[in-house]
Amino acid sequence: MRRRKRIKRIYQLRKLTKALAILGVSFILFHACQKEPSLNKKVVLSEVSVLPNKDCSTKYIKIGGPYFEGRATRKITLNGKTKTVEIRYFNTETEMVIKINSSEGWSNLHLNGEPVWQRGQVAPDTWETYTYPLPIDWQACDLQKLDLQVIGNGPPAIFKVRYNLYGLC
C-alpha cells in the first residue's frame, strides 16, 4: 500500500514538473517573440527624410543673420510610450548649425555615421546646438547631407536631411 502511494506521488510530481517546464518554455518563447517586432519597428518608425531647399539661389543670408532655418520633427512610439524629437538646421557664413530637442532627453548624436556629441546627457525638452565648420570655399546651393541619429532614452530618431547652403548677400 505504501509503495502504491509513493508511486502515485512520484507520478503526480512528474506530471507537475512536466507541466511547469512546458509553461516556463512557453512563457520564454512568447516573450522572446513579442520583443522581436518592437525592435524591427523602432527603425522603421523613427526615420524621416527632408528634401533639399529649392530657393538657395534666390535668397541670401547676411553676416550675423537672419538665417533660413529648416526643421524636422519625429514622433516615435515604442511600447505605448511616445517621444518627440525635433531638429532645426541652417548655415551661417562659416558654420552648419544643428539644434536638437527631445521630449525624453538624449545622450548622443551621430552625424553621417560618426558620433559627434561630446557634452553628455541632455535633459528632456532642452535645446542643444551642434555646429561644424563649412569648407573655406563653400558656395551657395552646395549640398549638405545630414544623416542624423539622435540617440538615447528610447529608440533613435533618424533624420536624412538634404540642405542646400544659402549664399552671402
N, C-alpha and C positions, 0 to 999 in steps of 0.2 A: 504494500500500500504506500509506504513512504517513497519507494522507488518510483511509482507511478506519478506521485505528486511532484517529485523532483524533475522527472522527465517532462511533465506538463509545464512546470515553471520554466525549465530551460527552453522549451519550445516557444512559450509566450515571450520570453526575453529576446529570443532570436527574431521573432516577428516584430517586436517593438524596435529593436536595433535596426532591422532592415527598413522599417517604415521611417525612422528618424534619419537614416542615411539617405533614403530617397528624397525625403523632404529637404534635407540640407543641400543635396546636389541640385535639386530643382530650384531652390532659393538662389543659390550661387549662379546658376545658368540664367535664371530670369533677370537678375540684376546686372549680370555681365552683358546680356543682350540689350537691356534698357540703356546702358551707358553709351553704347556704340553709336546710335543715331544722333545723340546730342553732340558728340564730338564732330561728326560729319557736318551737322547743321551750323556749328559756330563759324566755320569758314565761309559757307555759302551765305549765311545771314549777315555777315559783318563786312562785306565788300561793297564798295561803291566806286564808280568811275565818274570823273568830271572831265568834260571835253574842254579843249583849248578855247581861250577867249579870242574872238574874231576882230575886235576893234583895236588891236595893238598898233596898227599902222595909222590910225586916225586920232588917237588920244595919247597925251603925253603927260609925264609927271614933272613936277618942279623939284628942285633941290629942297629937301626938308618937308616935302609933301604938298598937297594931299596925294595919296596913292590909291590905286584901283585894286580893291580887295576882292578876292574870290572866296567862296565859302562852300563848305560841305558838311552835312550832318548825317550821322548814322545812329539808328536805334537798334540795339542788339538785345534780344530776349533769349535767356537760357534758363531752363527750369523755373519758369514763371517770374524771373527777376529781369527787369529791363534797365539797361544803362544807355545813356545818350552821350555820344562823343561828337564834338564839333571842332572843325578846323577852319582857320582863316589864313589866307596866304596872299602875299603881294611882294613886289620888288621895290626897293628903294634905288637910289643912284649907285649903291655899292654892294647891296646885300639882297638875298632872298630871305623873307621873313615868314615863319610859320608859327601861328598861335594855336594852342591846343587847350581844350576844356573837356572834362569828362564828369558826368554826374556821380560816378563812383570813384573818381581819382584814377591815377595811372602812375606807372613807375618806369617805363622805358619807351623810347621812340626809335623805331628803325626807319631809316631813310634809304631807299634803294637797296634793301637787304643788309645794311650795316647799322649796328647800334650806335646812336649818336647822342643820346641823353646821358649826361654825367652828373646831374644835380639831384638824383634820388627821387623818392616818392613825392608825388604831387597830391595835395588834398582834393577831395571832391569839390566840384563847382569852382575851381580856381583856374584862371587863365595863366598859362606859362608860354614863353616865347623861345623858339629855337631859330637861330639865324646861321647862314653860311655865306661866305663872300662870293660875289659873282666874278667871273673871269674879267680881267682888265679890259679885254677887247670885246665885251658883250655889246650886242646891238638890239634895237627894237625888234620885237617879234621872235627873238631867239627862244626856242622851246626849252622849257624846264620840265623834266619828267620827275614827278614826285610820287614814288611808290612808298606810301607811309603805312606803318603799322603802329598804332597806339596800343601799348601792352600794359596789362595789369588789372587786377580786380574784375576778373571775368574774361570772356573770350576777347581776342584782339579785334580792334576795329581797323579794317584795311581800306585805305583810300588810294586810288590810282588817279592822280591829278596830272593833267597836261596844261601847262600855263605858259603863255607867250609873254615875254618881258615887255613892259611899256618903256618906250624911249624917253630921254630927257628933252624938255622943252627948250 
